[in-house]
Amino acid sequence: MIEKFNGIFYLIVFLVHFIIFAAYAYQTVFATKKFLDKFGIDDTGAGMTRFFGSLFIGAVAMAIWVGFIRPDGLQGTWAFFNILHKHLMKELLHQVF
C-alpha cells in the first residue's frame, strides 16, 4: 500500500489531511448545533452548514476509494486533487480577505 503513495511521507500527509476533513465533515453535518454555537451562528444557518459539510463527506469518501480501494491507487487521479486544491485555496482566500 505504501508504494501506491510513493512513500510513507505522502501516505501520512494523505491520512492526516483526510482525517481532518472527516472531523470537519462530522462537525458540520452530524454535530451541527454544537458547531453553530461554537462560532456564534444562528440556527437558521444549519442548512447551509450541513450542505457545506456534505462536500467534505464526498471528498473523504472519494479519498478512501482512491487511496485504499481503487486498484491503481493514486495514479491518474490528478483531477480529484486539483479540484480539492482549488476548493481549499478558494476557502483560504475567502477567509483571509
N, C-alpha and C positions, 0 to 999 in steps of 0.2 A: 504494500500500500504506500509506503514512503516513496517508492520510485515514481508513483503517479504524481506526486507533488514536487519532484525534483529535489528531494532532500527533506530532512527533519525540520529545518528552519521554516520553510514555506508551509509545511503541514501545521506547525504550531501557530504561525500567523493566520492561516486559514481557520483553524479551530477557535482561536481567541476572537477573531473578527466575528464569526458567525455565532459564537456563544453570546457575545454582547448583543448582536442583532436579535437573537432569540429572547434574551432577557427583556430587551426593549419592547419586542412584539408582545410578550406576555403581559407586561405592564400596561400597554396601551389597549389591548383587546380584552384581556380577562380580569385585570385589576384596574379598570378604567376610573372608578370613583376615587380610589386612592391616588392614582396618577393625576387626576384633575385637581384634587385637593392639594397635592404637593406643589403644584405650580400655580395655584390660585385661579384656575379656570372654572367658569360657571358650568353647571351641569348640562346646559344646552350644547356645549361643545363635545359631548360624549360621542355623538355620531361621527363627526369628523375625526376625532381621536381614534376611534375604532377603525375607520376607513384607512387612515394613515398607517395604523398598526398592521392592517391586513397586507399592506405592501411588504412589510418586513417578514410576515409569515410566509408569503410567497417566495421571497428571496432565500429564507432559511430552508424551505422545502426544496427549492431548486439546488441550493448548495449541497444539501445532503445527497440528493440524487447525483449531481455532477461529481462530487468528491468521493463518494463511497459506494454507490450502486452502479453507476454507468461503467461499462466495460473499458472504455478508452480513457477514463479518468478526466483530467482537465484538458486533454488535447482537443483542440477545436472548439473551445468554449469561450473564445475571446469576446464575443458579443455580450455574453452574460456579465463578464467582469467589466466591460466598458460601460454597460448600462448602469451597473452598480456604482462605478466611479463617477459617472455623470450625475447620478442622483445624489450621491454624498457631497460632491462639490457644489451642487446647487443648494443643498441644505446648509453647507458651511457658509457660502456667500450670503444666503438669506439670514443666517444667524449673526454674521459679522456686520452686515450693512442693514 
